[in-house]
């Protein structure tokens, strides 16, 4: 797996509050809910959500601290969830 870096490591500044980091979309396969996994920076946390493309409400999957370490943990969690879906759909 590719190493995930924080915004500070890449751009030299913290991730903006309200910003989203997109881990990717689910595969276009029968039996798989279409959507994307996202890590979102809020004032008090990093939230990992699944956003279905069928109009259903997004699902909060996990919350991490609003720190640089929490950012990396949230991004890794989002990627892991996406990879699980891809592995099951093969």
VEXMILO-533659 format. One line per field, with one value per atom (N, C-alpha, C): residue number from 1; residue in three letters; atom name; y, z, x. Coordinates in nm, 4 decimals. Last residue first. Layout:
BEGIN
resi <- c(NUM; ...);
resn <- c(ala; ...);
name <- c(CA; ...);
y <- c(Y; ...);
z <- c(Z; ...);
x <- c(X; ...);
//
This chain:
BEGIN
resi <- c(90; 90; 90; 89; 89; 89; 88; 88; 88; 87; 87; 87; 86; 86; 86; 85; 85; 85; 84; 84; 84; 83; 83; 83; 82; 82; 82; 81; 81; 81; 80; 80; 80; 79; 79; 79; 78; 78; 78; 77; 77; 77; 76; 76; 76; 75; 75; 75; 74; 74; 74; 73; 73; 73; 72; 72; 72; 71; 71; 71; 70; 70; 70; 69; 69; 69; 68; 68; 68; 67; 67; 67; 66; 66; 66; 65; 65; 65; 64; 64; 64; 63; 63; 63; 62; 62; 62; 61; 61; 61; 60; 60; 60; 59; 59; 59; 58; 58; 58; 57; 57; 57; 56; 56; 56; 55; 55; 55; 54; 54; 54; 53; 53; 53; 52; 52; 52; 51; 51; 51; 50; 50; 50; 49; 49; 49; 48; 48; 48; 47; 47; 47; 46; 46; 46; 45; 45; 45; 44; 44; 44; 43; 43; 43; 42; 42; 42; 41; 41; 41; 40; 40; 40; 39; 39; 39; 38; 38; 38; 37; 37; 37; 36; 36; 36; 35; 35; 35; 34; 34; 34; 33; 33; 33; 32; 32; 32; 31; 31; 31; 30; 30; 30; 29; 29; 29; 28; 28; 28; 27; 27; 27; 26; 26; 26; 25; 25; 25; 24; 24; 24; 23; 23; 23; 22; 22; 22; 21; 21; 21; 20; 20; 20; 19; 19; 19; 18; 18; 18; 17; 17; 17; 16; 16; 16; 15; 15; 15; 14; 14; 14; 13; 13; 13; 12; 12; 12; 11; 11; 11; 10; 10; 10; 9; 9; 9; 8; 8; 8; 7; 7; 7; 6; 6; 6; 5; 5; 5; 4; 4; 4; 3; 3; 3; 2; 2; 2; 1; 1; 1);
resn <- c(unk; unk; unk; unk; unk; unk; unk; unk; unk; unk; unk; unk; unk; unk; unk; unk; unk; unk; unk; unk; unk; unk; unk; unk; unk; unk; unk; unk; unk; unk; unk; unk; unk; unk; unk; unk; unk; unk; unk; unk; unk; unk; unk; unk; unk; unk; unk; unk; unk; unk; unk; unk; unk; unk; unk; unk; unk; unk; unk; unk; unk; unk; unk; unk; unk; unk; unk; unk; unk; unk; unk; unk; unk; unk; unk; unk; unk; unk; unk; unk; unk; unk; unk; unk; unk; unk; unk; unk; unk; unk; unk; unk; unk; unk; unk; unk; unk; unk; unk; unk; unk; unk; unk; unk; unk; unk; unk; unk; unk; unk; unk; unk; unk; unk; unk; unk; unk; unk; unk; unk; unk; unk; unk; unk; unk; unk; unk; unk; unk; unk; unk; unk; unk; unk; unk; unk; unk; unk; unk; unk; unk; unk; unk; unk; unk; unk; unk; unk; unk; unk; unk; unk; unk; unk; unk; unk; unk; unk; unk; unk; unk; unk; unk; unk; unk; unk; unk; unk; unk; unk; unk; unk; unk; unk; unk; unk; unk; unk; unk; unk; unk; unk; unk; unk; unk; unk; unk; unk; unk; unk; unk; unk; unk; unk; unk; unk; unk; unk; unk; unk; unk; unk; unk; unk; unk; unk; unk; unk; unk; unk; unk; unk; unk; unk; unk; unk; unk; unk; unk; unk; unk; unk; unk; unk; unk; unk; unk; unk; unk; unk; unk; unk; unk; unk; unk; unk; unk; unk; unk; unk; unk; unk; unk; unk; unk; unk; unk; unk; unk; unk; unk; unk; unk; unk; unk; unk; unk; unk; unk; unk; unk; unk; unk; unk; unk; unk; unk; unk; unk; unk);
name <- c(N; CA; C; N; CA; C; N; CA; C; N; CA; C; N; CA; C; N; CA; C; N; CA; C; N; CA; C; N; CA; C; N; CA; C; N; CA; C; N; CA; C; N; CA; C; N; CA; C; N; CA; C; N; CA; C; N; CA; C; N; CA; C; N; CA; C; N; CA; C; N; CA; C; N; CA; C; N; CA; C; N; CA; C; N; CA; C; N; CA; C; N; CA; C; N; CA; C; N; CA; C; N; CA; C; N; CA; C; N; CA; C; N; CA; C; N; CA; C; N; CA; C; N; CA; C; N; CA; C; N; CA; C; N; CA; C; N; CA; C; N; CA; C; N; CA; C; N; CA; C; N; CA; C; N; CA; C; N; CA; C; N; CA; C; N; CA; C; N; CA; C; N; CA; C; N; CA; C; N; CA; C; N; CA; C; N; CA; C; N; CA; C; N; CA; C; N; CA; C; N; CA; C; N; CA; C; N; CA; C; N; CA; C; N; CA; C; N; CA; C; N; CA; C; N; CA; C; N; CA; C; N; CA; C; N; CA; C; N; CA; C; N; CA; C; N; CA; C; N; CA; C; N; CA; C; N; CA; C; N; CA; C; N; CA; C; N; CA; C; N; CA; C; N; CA; C; N; CA; C; N; CA; C; N; CA; C; N; CA; C; N; CA; C; N; CA; C; N; CA; C; N; CA; C; N; CA; C; N; CA; C; N; CA; C);
y <- c(-0.8990; -0.9708; -1.1089; -0.7770; -0.7690; -0.8444; -0.7891; -0.8707; -0.8754; -0.5985; -0.7397; -0.8313; -0.3601; -0.4064; -0.5546; -0.3483; -0.3577; -0.4116; -0.3225; -0.4365; -0.4575; -0.0754; -0.1965; -0.3222; 0.0929; 0.0857; -0.0419; 0.0507; 0.0182; 0.0033; 0.1490; 0.0090; -0.0336; 0.4201; 0.3373; 0.1895; 0.4961; 0.5107; 0.4233; 0.4472; 0.3745; 0.3790; 0.6366; 0.4936; 0.4098; 0.8723; 0.8429; 0.6943; 0.8475; 0.8559; 0.8203; 0.8504; 0.7349; 0.7326; 1.1058; 0.9890; 0.8636; 1.2597; 1.2735; 1.1491; 1.1911; 1.1541; 1.1623; 1.3184; 1.1724; 1.1203; 1.5812; 1.5300; 1.3772; 1.5849; 1.6058; 1.5554; 1.5373; 1.6448; 1.6840; 1.1742; 1.3045; 1.4091; 1.0189; 1.0224; 1.1615; 0.7994; 0.9336; 0.9236; 0.6120; 0.6236; 0.7687; 0.6270; 0.4981; 0.5021; 0.7642; 0.7910; 0.6572; 0.7667; 0.6870; 0.7262; 0.9802; 0.9289; 0.8582; 0.8726; 0.9549; 0.8934; 0.7992; 0.7673; 0.8545; 0.8476; 0.9458; 0.9150; 0.6759; 0.6514; 0.7464; 0.6950; 0.7754; 0.7594; 0.7266; 0.6519; 0.7447; 0.7869; 0.8678; 0.7890; 0.7164; 0.6568; 0.7353; 0.8856; 0.8632; 0.7872; 0.9698; 0.8884; 0.8530; 1.2736; 1.1770; 1.1012; 1.4190; 1.3665; 1.2611; 1.6957; 1.5570; 1.5383; 1.9571; 1.8746; 1.7332; 2.0742; 2.1507; 2.0595; 1.8172; 1.9086; 1.9834; 1.6666; 1.7413; 1.8349; 1.3454; 1.4863; 1.5498; 1.1010; 1.1495; 1.2997; 0.8804; 1.0125; 1.0361; 0.6690; 0.6761; 0.8041; 0.6641; 0.6962; 0.7008; 0.4333; 0.5485; 0.5718; 0.1723; 0.2704; 0.3897; -0.1373; -0.0035; 0.0963; -0.4248; -0.3301; -0.1944; -0.5797; -0.6175; -0.5274; -0.5397; -0.5774; -0.6220; -0.2721; -0.4137; -0.4377; -0.0559; -0.0612; -0.2080; -0.0169; -0.0663; -0.0672; 0.3029; 0.1589; 0.1130; 0.5533; 0.5063; 0.3542; 0.7175; 0.6558; 0.6062; 0.8940; 0.7685; 0.6972; 1.2358; 1.1284; 1.0044; 1.4563; 1.3774; 1.2533; 1.7816; 1.6380; 1.5770; 2.0587; 1.9933; 1.8426; 2.1571; 2.1488; 2.0816; 2.2978; 2.2552; 2.2637; 2.1901; 2.2906; 2.2296; 2.0534; 2.0301; 2.1290; 2.2739; 2.1767; 2.1656; 2.2893; 2.3539; 2.2492; 2.1660; 2.2529; 2.3280; 1.9773; 2.1187; 2.2159; 1.7242; 1.7496; 1.8987; 1.7411; 1.6790; 1.7125; 1.8566; 1.9319; 1.8740; 1.6490; 1.7709; 1.8546; 1.3345; 1.4429; 1.5622; 1.0408; 1.1521; 1.2557; 0.6976; 0.8144; 0.9208; 0.4818; 0.5573; 0.6802; 0.2249; 0.3509; 0.4219; -0.1178; 0.0000; 0.1243);
z <- c(-0.6360; -0.7432; -0.7651; -0.4218; -0.5494; -0.6628; -0.2048; -0.2025; -0.3379; -0.2812; -0.2656; -0.2688; -0.2735; -0.4004; -0.3921; 0.0010; -0.0953; -0.2284; 0.1031; 0.1426; 0.0429; -0.0024; -0.0498; -0.0126; 0.1516; 0.0066; -0.0489; 0.4052; 0.3806; 0.2305; 0.3598; 0.3976; 0.3705; 0.3107; 0.2049; 0.2347; 0.5634; 0.4441; 0.3301; 0.7231; 0.7484; 0.6246; 0.6182; 0.6085; 0.6272; 0.6931; 0.5516; 0.5315; 0.9730; 0.9021; 0.7546; 1.0221; 1.0616; 0.9858; 0.9292; 0.8641; 0.8976; 1.1122; 0.9670; 0.8955; 1.3565; 1.3286; 1.1801; 1.3239; 1.3356; 1.3067; 1.3246; 1.2055; 1.2071; 1.4751; 1.4750; 1.3443; 1.5842; 1.4873; 1.4810; 1.6029; 1.6614; 1.5541; 1.4193; 1.4664; 1.5221; 1.3626; 1.3952; 1.4554; 1.1118; 1.2251; 1.2416; 0.9442; 0.9733; 1.0946; 0.8648; 0.9424; 0.9862; 0.5503; 0.6714; 0.7382; 0.3832; 0.4056; 0.5399; 0.2647; 0.3503; 0.3658; -0.0896; 0.0520; 0.1348; -0.3522; -0.2832; -0.1371; -0.4608; -0.4921; -0.4173; -0.3836; -0.5001; -0.5360; -0.0403; -0.1487; -0.2628; 0.1222; 0.0573; -0.0593; 0.4292; 0.2996; 0.2428; 0.6199; 0.5788; 0.4472; 0.8942; 0.7728; 0.7414; 1.0345; 1.0187; 0.8878; 1.2711; 1.1352; 1.1274; 1.4792; 1.4481; 1.2997; 1.5242; 1.6380; 1.6077; 1.2725; 1.3776; 1.4889; 1.0316; 1.0971; 1.2052; 0.7378; 0.8525; 0.9048; 0.6176; 0.6246; 0.7527; 0.3871; 0.5188; 0.5198; 0.2083; 0.2252; 0.3700; -0.0464; 0.0902; 0.1035; -0.2517; -0.2281; -0.0792; -0.4426; -0.3575; -0.3408; -0.4913; -0.5521; -0.4596; -0.3452; -0.3361; -0.3919; -0.5358; -0.4631; -0.4629; -0.6997; -0.5601; -0.4752; -0.9895; -0.9314; -0.7867; -0.9953; -1.0044; -0.9385; -1.0060; -1.0739; -1.0995; -0.6816; -0.8190; -0.8755; -0.5067; -0.5113; -0.6566; -0.5181; -0.5416; -0.5414; -0.2723; -0.3997; -0.4009; -0.0779; -0.0884; -0.2190; -0.0647; -0.1296; -0.1428; 0.1884; 0.1175; 0.0656; 0.2403; 0.2276; 0.1487; 0.4744; 0.3554; 0.3582; 0.7150; 0.6148; 0.4872; 0.7644; 0.8272; 0.7235; 0.5679; 0.6009; 0.6659; 0.7121; 0.6261; 0.6641; 0.7671; 0.8087; 0.7080; 0.5398; 0.6224; 0.6587; 0.3610; 0.4628; 0.5479; 0.1767; 0.1422; 0.2455; 0.2880; 0.1434; 0.1114; 0.5644; 0.5034; 0.3550; 0.5923; 0.6360; 0.5725; 0.5088; 0.4285; 0.4635; 0.5532; 0.5969; 0.5022; 0.3439; 0.4144; 0.4547; 0.3097; 0.3115; 0.3978; 0.1004; 0.2261; 0.2127; -0.0691; -0.0750; 0.0595; 0.0000; 0.0000; 0.0000);
x <- c(-1.4591; -1.3852; -1.4390; -1.5709; -1.6440; -1.5745; -1.4034; -1.5265; -1.5946; -1.2119; -1.1718; -1.2952; -1.3605; -1.3044; -1.2680; -1.4141; -1.5240; -1.4731; -1.1536; -1.2368; -1.3508; -1.0764; -1.0094; -1.0876; -1.2417; -1.2587; -1.1958; -1.1298; -1.2704; -1.2970; -0.8674; -0.8889; -1.0332; -0.9206; -0.8619; -0.8851; -1.0181; -1.1024; -1.0511; -0.7907; -0.9149; -1.0051; -0.6093; -0.5799; -0.7063; -0.7447; -0.7206; -0.6919; -0.7371; -0.8647; -0.8475; -0.4586; -0.5403; -0.6727; -0.3946; -0.3352; -0.4154; -0.5467; -0.5646; -0.5137; -0.4347; -0.5734; -0.6045; -0.1873; -0.1918; -0.3330; -0.2783; -0.2102; -0.2095; -0.6095; -0.4650; -0.4061; -0.8690; -0.8436; -0.6956; -0.9154; -0.8818; -0.8487; -1.1897; -1.0517; -1.0213; -1.4615; -1.4145; -1.2751; -1.6443; -1.5527; -1.5098; -1.8681; -1.8064; -1.7151; -2.1687; -2.0483; -1.9906; -2.3095; -2.2922; -2.1615; -2.5488; -2.4139; -2.4065; -2.8730; -2.7870; -2.6476; -2.9181; -2.9353; -2.8419; -2.8514; -2.9348; -2.9611; -2.6714; -2.8127; -2.9067; -2.4139; -2.4508; -2.5982; -2.3195; -2.3820; -2.4228; -2.0394; -2.1417; -2.2004; -1.9093; -1.9406; -2.0562; -1.6554; -1.7937; -1.7982; -1.4717; -1.4689; -1.6133; -1.3654; -1.4737; -1.4535; -1.1713; -1.1641; -1.2725; -1.2859; -1.2494; -1.2190; -1.3749; -1.3374; -1.2935; -1.4152; -1.3482; -1.2969; -1.3341; -1.4271; -1.3498; -1.2452; -1.1906; -1.2978; -1.3179; -1.3591; -1.3053; -1.2575; -1.2147; -1.2417; -1.4727; -1.4146; -1.3724; -1.5738; -1.5239; -1.4425; -1.8664; -1.7259; -1.6973; -2.0732; -2.0475; -1.8992; -2.3025; -2.2140; -2.1968; -2.3027; -2.3623; -2.2607; -2.3001; -2.2147; -2.2840; -2.4530; -2.4455; -2.3580; -2.2564; -2.3846; -2.3649; -2.0177; -2.0517; -2.1872; -1.8045; -1.9343; -1.9676; -1.6501; -1.6537; -1.7953; -1.6452; -1.6670; -1.6741; -1.3865; -1.5222; -1.5281; -1.1690; -1.2049; -1.3482; -1.0942; -1.0192; -1.0505; -1.0688; -1.1421; -1.0548; -1.0993; -0.9986; -1.0684; -1.2318; -1.2506; -1.1366; -1.2649; -1.2122; -1.2344; -1.3340; -1.4400; -1.3953; -1.0207; -1.1453; -1.2565; -0.7412; -0.8430; -0.9675; -0.4495; -0.5652; -0.6751; -0.1661; -0.2673; -0.3818; 0.1178; 0.0146; -0.0914; 0.2879; 0.3448; 0.2437; 0.2066; 0.1900; 0.2446; 0.2868; 0.2868; 0.2923; 0.2711; 0.3886; 0.3999; 0.0176; 0.1353; 0.2629; -0.1454; -0.1416; -0.0181; 0.0244; -0.0640; -0.0496; 0.0287; 0.0927; -0.0111; 0.0449; -0.0429; 0.0225; 0.2201; 0.2205; 0.1316; 0.0467; 0.1187; 0.1101; 0.0851; 0.0000; 0.0897);
//
